Amino acid sequence: MANPMREEEEIYQQIRDQKIAIHPLVWELIDHHISNDLYIINIILGSTILDGQSFTKENAESILAHSKSIKNFLVKLGKETKKHG
């Protein structure tokens, strides 16, 4: 992880202690959207760097687009699932 949270283990402990669960429909969305974008990013990197092909501007733009897609999905999911108080 590029930027670990200092309090991450404490958060996981709270999740365990409070038995916090994520609804299966939410997990389905997370798995679908994030897995698809990460898969495409891995294909791009694998077909360029690992296979010795040139890394093009188009490759970089595609990776950035899929990274942005992940962020946009997380923002949308957050808006739909965070408690408003």
Secondary structure, 3 states (H helix, E strand, C coil): CCCCCCCHHHHHHHHHHHCCCCCHHHHHHHHHHHHHHHHHHHHHHHHHHHCCCCCCHHHHHHHHHHHHHHHHHHHHHHHHHCCCC
